[in-house]
Each structure stands twice: as C-alpha cells, then as structure tokens.
Amino acid sequence: MSDTLHTASHAGRAQRFEDQTYRKVTLRIIPFLIVCYVAAYLDRVNIGFAKLQMLSDLRFSETIYGLGAGVFFIGYFLFEVPSNLLMQRVGAKAWIARIMVTWALISAAFFFVQTPMQFYVLRFLLGSAEAGFYPGIVLYLMQWYPARRRSHVLAIFMVGIPLAGIIGGPLSGWILESFSGSHGHPGWRWLFLIEAVPSLILGIVAFLYLQNRPSDARWLTHDEAAVIANALDSTGPRHVRISETAGQVFRDPRMLLMALIYFCVIMGQYGLTFWMPTLIKASGATGAFHIGVLSAIPFVVGAIAMVSFGKNSDRTGERRWHLIVPLLLGALGYAVTAWSGTNVPLALVGLSLAAAGVLTPGPLFWALPSAILAGTGAAAGIAAINAFAGLAGFVSPYLIGWLRDLTHSSVIAMYVSAGVLVAGAAMILLIPAQLVNR
C-alpha cells in the first residue's frame, strides 16, 4: 500500500513539474510568436481595408481585386513545401527571420502599385515570401509540445488571426483616414508602408530571440529540458505512421482527405477576412475608422471561441466534433449575413458566428494529421496540406469578387461559403474517431 502511495505521489510531483515547465515555455515563446503572426496576417489581409479606397483610386473592378487577393496563394502554394523542408535544414529561427524580413519589404512595395499587373505580381511575390511561415510554426511547436498539449497551444498561437482583426481593423481605418493625401498620396498607399514596419523589426528580433529546439534553450534548466524531451518521446503518433519520404506522404489517401477538409476551412476563413470591411460597409456602416472598429467585433467572438474549443478538445481528447460544430456555426453565420441586408446589428451577429465558425477549426484541425505523421514526413505532410488548402485562399476571394461583379450583391457568395463549410464538416465524419481521438 505504501509503495502504491509513494508511486502516486512521485507521479503527481512529476506531472506538476512538467506542467510548470510548459507554463514557462509557453510564456517564453508563444506571446512572441503571436505578435509575429499578427504582423504576418495583417500584411496578408490589409488589402481588405486598402480596397475601400484603392479600387476607386486605381479603377480596379471587384474581380481584379479578388484575383489579386487570391494570387497570393499561388506563390504560397508553389513555395510552401520547399520552404518547410529548408527550415528543417537551416533551423527555425533563421528561416522564420528570413521569411518575415522578405515579406515586409515586399508588402512595403505595394505603396508604388499603379496597374493590375503590378498588383498581381506583388501579391504573388508576397505569397512566395510568406510561404512556410505558418506550417513552419506548426512544425516548430511540434518540436516543443507533445500531442496532448498541442491543440490548446496552437489555438492560443492562432489567436493571432482574430487579434490581427481586432487591432488591424481600427488601425487600418485610422491610417486610411489620417494619412489620406499626406505628401500627395492616398491613405491606402501609406497603409501598406506603415503596416510593413512591424514585420521588418520582428524578423530581426526573431533571429536573436528564438531557439531551434529545447536542447538549445539556455533559459531551460537541465531537468526542464529533460522533462520536455521525455514528454515528446512518450507521446508520438500511436497509429501507423506515414513514411519519412515526401513522395509517400503525398500519395497517402488520408492526406488528400485532410487537405480537402482544410481547403474548406480556408475557403470559409478567407471569404471572411478579405471581405469583412466590404460586407460591413454594404450593411450600411460608413467611415473607414467606424468600419474598422465594427470589424473588430466578430474577431473578438472568434478569439474566444477558438481558445475555448481548443482547450476543451485537449481536455476531452475528442477531435472530430470540435471541428464539425464550429464549421456548421460558420455556415449559419454566413447565411445570417446574407439575410441581414442593410441591418448592421444583424450583419454583425452573422459575421460574429461566421468568425467563430471559420477561425476555430484552424488550430484544432492539426490534431488530425499529427495523429499519423512523424519525423521528416511531418514537415512534408504539414506543408503539403497547408499548401493545397492555401489554394482556397486563391479560389475564395476570386470567386466572391466574380460573384459580386456578376450579381452586384454578396448574397450568393455568402451562400456558397456556407455550403463549403457544410461540405468540410461532412468530410470530417469520414475519418475514424479512433484514429484521431485520444
């Protein structure tokens, strides 16, 4: 009896020490990575606010805007896998720093855009530069956190998306109004230039601040590094692992299914982030700063839902329904937005439901492929899924822009977005629960 109590006491102390160690790790690296992701996402989607002035200034159509917004993801798709594989060789901190500095310089170059072709080329280059950042962070966190802690920490990290909306909406609206006409240039040009500066600074800081893996971290004690290594060794994928080679990863049918699911998630996500200011304006709101403040509300709701679902998913070990329910809520949100007409409060309710529905599945989704990926296959698999799904970032804004030009309304586009989310929820049911649930 005493031996049993002693063993239980020792296990309890070990668990408390592991929890304390991971709190230390989380406080050290996650806030910085969130700030980096805010900067990344802001530079990616700030054209949604620039659009409020840019289209009339340059005489671009909705279709031109949608194509330019989406062509970012062609570059992202082409360079995603090579970028992630190179990160494994070069090391996370150097590669993440390179990505951030490069995209900052390209984002600033939008100040000089005059023609649709210049717009397309810079968006393509921006996607090429940013390729590998998000899946690189996912891979980086896999080298620090065991599977049982990963969904929650990814959900916290991905709060950067709604946080970019919460901060970026009012900030972008303020820049558009305050800098309009400054030195003879419209506000949208200053928007690109000013919002590129944080990424440039953070890229340099990332190289100095991050460590590639726990064994490199001087701020961890020997015992803390050892408990992290033990946690990672004891909680690898429990099912049949995909081969280490990238070619075999791409041929696995489970990866295709997961890529299609994530494609639906991204379709819903970028339908919201690229068109949020336009949808709020169409509901009757006026003034760039006012639109920016209102656009922050759905992102606040999305942030709360994202963290709550992620925490509960890790606590219960259930993965599928924690993805299905938000996707169905997102579909309902898009439908409510389509019904809202010029009713601003109703439009905000719909957009808030949509934000909760399309932002929440992002971090939770990665519990599915991480259940079967391991080793170098993880780098290739994560990048491949993210790259393929990233094509939805091309399809979604281009399709919505084309439908708006065709119908002079957002209603059909919102229903299409809702249908895509329902399809994604249905495909999740094809994945056996015993494969992904803990």
Backbone hydrogen bonds, N-H to C=O, Kabsch-Sander energy under -0.5 kcal/mol:
donor,donor_aa,acceptor,acceptor_aa,energy
5,L,1,M,-2.3
6,H,2,S,-2.5
7,T,3,D,-2.5
8,A,4,T,-2.5
9,S,5,L,-2.6
10,H,6,H,-2.4
11,A,7,T,-2.5
12,G,8,A,-2.3
13,R,9,S,-2.2
14,A,10,H,-2.4
15,Q,11,A,-2.4
16,R,12,G,-2.3
17,F,13,R,-2.3
18,E,14,A,-2.2
19,D,15,Q,-2.7
20,Q,16,R,-2.4
21,T,17,F,-2.3
22,Y,18,E,-2.4
23,R,19,D,-1.9
24,K,20,Q,-1.8
25,V,21,T,-2.3
26,T,22,Y,-2.7
27,L,23,R,-2.4
28,R,24,K,-1.5
29,I,25,V,-2.5
30,I,26,T,-1.6
33,L,29,I,-2.2
34,I,30,I,-2.6
35,V,31,P,-2.1
36,C,32,F,-2.2
37,Y,33,L,-2.4
38,V,34,I,-2.6
39,A,35,V,-2.1
40,A,36,C,-2.4
41,Y,37,Y,-3.0
42,L,38,V,-2.3
43,D,39,A,-2.1
44,R,40,A,-1.4
45,V,41,Y,-2.3
46,N,42,L,-1.5
48,G,45,V,-2.3
49,F,46,N,-0.9
50,A,46,N,-2.4
51,K,47,I,-2.3
52,L,49,F,-1.4
53,Q,50,A,-1.7
54,M,50,A,-3.5
55,L,51,K,-1.1
57,D,53,Q,-2.1
58,L,54,M,-3.0
59,R,55,L,-1.0
60,F,55,L,-1.7
65,Y,61,S,-2.2
66,G,62,E,-2.7
67,L,63,T,-2.7
68,G,64,I,-2.5
69,A,65,Y,-3.0
70,G,66,G,-2.0
71,V,67,L,-2.4
72,F,68,G,-0.6
73,F,70,G,-1.9
74,I,71,V,-1.1
75,G,71,V,-1.3
76,Y,72,F,-1.8
77,F,73,F,-2.3
78,L,74,I,-2.3
79,F,75,G,-1.7
80,E,76,Y,-1.0
81,V,77,F,-0.5
83,S,79,F,-1.8
84,N,80,E,-2.2
85,L,81,V,-2.4
86,L,82,P,-2.3
87,M,83,S,-1.9
88,Q,84,N,-1.3
89,R,85,L,-0.9
90,V,86,L,-3.1
91,G,87,M,-2.7
95,W,91,G,-1.9
96,I,92,A,-3.1
97,A,93,K,-1.8
98,R,94,A,-2.1
99,I,95,W,-2.5
100,M,96,I,-2.2
101,V,97,A,-2.3
102,T,98,R,-2.1
103,W,99,I,-2.4
104,A,100,M,-1.8
105,L,101,V,-1.8
106,I,102,T,-1.9
107,S,103,W,-2.7
108,A,104,A,-2.1
109,A,105,L,-1.1
110,F,107,S,-1.4
111,F,108,A,-1.7
112,F,109,A,-1.8
113,V,110,F,-1.5
119,F,115,T,-2.0
120,Y,116,P,-2.7
121,V,117,M,-2.8
122,L,118,Q,-2.3
123,R,119,F,-2.0
124,F,120,Y,-2.4
125,L,121,V,-2.5
126,L,122,L,-2.4
127,G,123,R,-2.1
128,S,124,F,-2.3
129,A,125,L,-2.4
130,E,126,L,-2.3
131,A,127,G,-1.3
133,F,130,E,-2.3
136,G,132,G,-1.5
137,I,133,F,-2.1
138,V,134,Y,-2.3
139,L,135,P,-2.7
140,Y,136,G,-2.5
141,L,137,I,-2.7
142,M,138,V,-1.7
143,Q,139,L,-1.0
143,Q,140,Y,-0.8
144,W,141,L,-1.5
145,Y,141,L,-3.1
147,A,235,T,-0.8
149,R,146,P,-1.7
150,R,146,P,-0.7
150,R,147,A,-1.0
151,S,147,A,-0.6
153,V,149,R,-1.7
154,L,150,R,-2.7
155,A,151,S,-2.2
156,I,152,H,-2.2
157,F,153,V,-2.5
158,M,154,L,-2.9
159,V,156,I,-1.2
160,G,157,F,-1.8
161,I,158,M,-1.9
163,L,159,V,-2.8
164,A,160,G,-2.1
165,G,161,I,-1.5
166,I,162,P,-2.9
167,I,163,L,-2.9
168,G,164,A,-2.5
169,G,165,G,-1.9
171,L,167,I,-2.0
172,S,168,G,-3.2
173,G,169,G,-2.5
174,W,170,P,-2.5
175,I,171,L,-2.6
176,L,172,S,-2.5
177,E,173,G,-1.9
178,S,174,W,-3.2
179,F,175,I,-2.4
181,G,185,H,-1.5
182,S,179,F,-2.3
184,G,181,G,-2.1
185,H,182,S,-1.7
189,R,186,P,-0.9
190,W,186,P,-1.1
191,L,187,G,-1.9
192,F,188,W,-1.4
193,L,189,R,-1.7
194,I,190,W,-3.0
195,E,191,L,-2.0
196,A,192,F,-0.6
196,A,193,L,-0.7
197,V,193,L,-0.6
197,V,194,I,-1.0
200,L,196,A,-1.6
201,I,197,V,-2.1
202,L,198,P,-2.8
203,G,199,S,-2.2
204,I,200,L,-1.3
205,V,201,I,-2.1
206,A,202,L,-2.8
207,F,203,G,-1.2
208,L,204,I,-1.0
209,Y,205,V,-2.1
210,L,206,A,-2.2
216,D,213,R,-2.0
217,A,213,R,-0.5
217,A,214,P,-1.4
218,R,216,D,-0.8
220,L,217,A,-1.3
225,A,221,T,-2.5
226,A,222,H,-2.0
227,V,223,D,-2.2
228,I,224,E,-1.8
229,A,225,A,-2.2
230,N,226,A,-2.4
231,A,227,V,-2.1
232,L,228,I,-2.3
233,D,229,A,-2.1
234,S,230,N,-1.8
235,T,231,A,-0.6
235,T,232,L,-0.6
239,H,371,A,-0.8
242,I,372,I,-1.8
249,V,245,T,-1.6
250,F,246,A,-2.1
251,R,247,G,-1.1
252,D,248,Q,-0.7
252,D,249,V,-1.1
255,M,252,D,-1.0
256,L,252,D,-1.2
257,L,253,P,-2.1
258,M,254,R,-2.2
259,A,255,M,-2.4
260,L,256,L,-2.2
261,I,257,L,-2.1
262,Y,258,M,-2.5
263,F,259,A,-2.0
264,C,260,L,-1.8
265,V,261,I,-1.9
266,I,262,Y,-2.6
267,M,263,F,-2.4
268,G,264,C,-2.1
269,Q,265,V,-2.2
270,Y,266,I,-2.7
271,G,267,M,-1.5
272,L,268,G,-1.0
273,T,269,Q,-2.4
274,F,270,Y,-1.7
276,M,272,L,-1.6
279,L,275,W,-2.8
280,I,276,M,-2.4
281,K,277,P,-2.3
282,A,278,T,-2.5
283,S,279,L,-1.1
284,G,281,K,-1.4
285,A,280,I,-1.6
291,I,287,G,-2.6
292,G,288,A,-2.2
293,V,289,F,-2.3
294,L,290,H,-2.3
295,S,291,I,-2.2
296,A,292,G,-0.7
296,A,293,V,-0.9
297,I,293,V,-0.6
297,I,294,L,-1.1
299,F,295,S,-0.7
300,V,296,A,-1.8
301,V,297,I,-1.9
302,G,298,P,-2.4
303,A,299,F,-2.2
304,I,300,V,-2.0
305,A,301,V,-2.3
306,M,302,G,-2.5
307,V,303,A,-2.1
308,S,304,I,-2.2
309,F,305,A,-2.7
310,G,306,M,-2.0
311,K,307,V,-2.4
312,N,308,S,-2.2
313,S,309,F,-2.4
314,D,310,G,-1.9
315,R,311,K,-2.1
316,T,312,N,-2.4
317,G,313,S,-2.2
323,L,320,R,-1.6
324,I,320,R,-2.3
325,V,321,W,-2.0
327,L,323,L,-1.7
328,L,324,I,-2.1
329,L,325,V,-2.2
330,G,326,P,-2.7
331,A,327,L,-2.0
332,L,328,L,-2.1
333,G,329,L,-2.5
334,Y,330,G,-2.3
335,A,331,A,-1.9
336,V,332,L,-2.6
337,T,333,G,-2.3
338,A,334,Y,-2.1
339,W,335,A,-1.8
340,S,336,V,-1.3
343,N,340,S,-2.0
344,V,342,T,-1.0
347,A,343,N,-2.4
348,L,344,V,-2.3
349,V,345,P,-1.9
350,G,346,L,-2.5
351,L,347,A,-2.8
352,S,348,L,-2.1
353,L,349,V,-2.3
354,A,350,G,-2.5
355,A,351,L,-2.6
356,A,352,S,-2.4
357,G,353,L,-2.3
358,V,354,A,-2.4
359,L,355,A,-2.2
360,T,356,A,-1.4
362,G,359,L,-0.8
364,L,360,T,-1.0
365,F,361,P,-2.5
366,W,362,G,-0.6
366,W,363,P,-0.7
367,A,364,L,-1.6
368,L,365,F,-2.4
370,S,366,W,-1.6
371,A,368,L,-1.1
372,I,369,P,-1.7
373,L,369,P,-1.5
377,G,374,A,-1.0
378,A,374,A,-0.5
378,A,375,G,-1.4
379,A,375,G,-0.9
380,A,376,T,-2.1
381,G,377,G,-3.1
382,I,378,A,-2.6
383,A,379,A,-1.7
384,A,380,A,-2.6
385,I,381,G,-2.6
386,N,382,I,-2.4
387,A,383,A,-2.7
388,F,384,A,-2.6
389,A,385,I,-2.7
390,G,386,N,-1.8
391,L,387,A,-0.7
391,L,388,F,-1.4
392,A,389,A,-2.1
393,G,390,G,-1.5
394,F,391,L,-1.0
395,V,391,L,-2.5
396,S,392,A,-3.3
398,Y,394,F,-1.5
399,L,395,V,-2.9
400,I,396,S,-2.6
401,G,397,P,-2.5
402,W,398,Y,-2.4
403,L,399,L,-2.6
404,R,400,I,-2.4
405,D,401,G,-2.2
406,L,402,W,-2.3
407,T,403,L,-2.9
408,H,404,R,-2.2
414,M,410,S,-2.2
415,Y,411,V,-1.9
416,V,412,I,-2.3
417,S,413,A,-2.1
418,A,414,M,-2.1
419,G,415,Y,-2.3
420,V,416,V,-2.0
421,L,417,S,-1.7
422,V,418,A,-1.9
423,A,419,G,-2.1
424,G,420,V,-2.1
425,A,421,L,-2.1
426,A,422,V,-2.1
427,M,423,A,-2.0
428,I,424,G,-1.4
429,L,425,A,-0.8
429,L,426,A,-0.7
430,L,427,M,-1.6
431,I,428,I,-1.7
435,L,432,P,-1.3
436,V,432,P,-0.9
436,V,433,A,-0.6
437,N,433,A,-3.0
438,R,317,G,-2.2
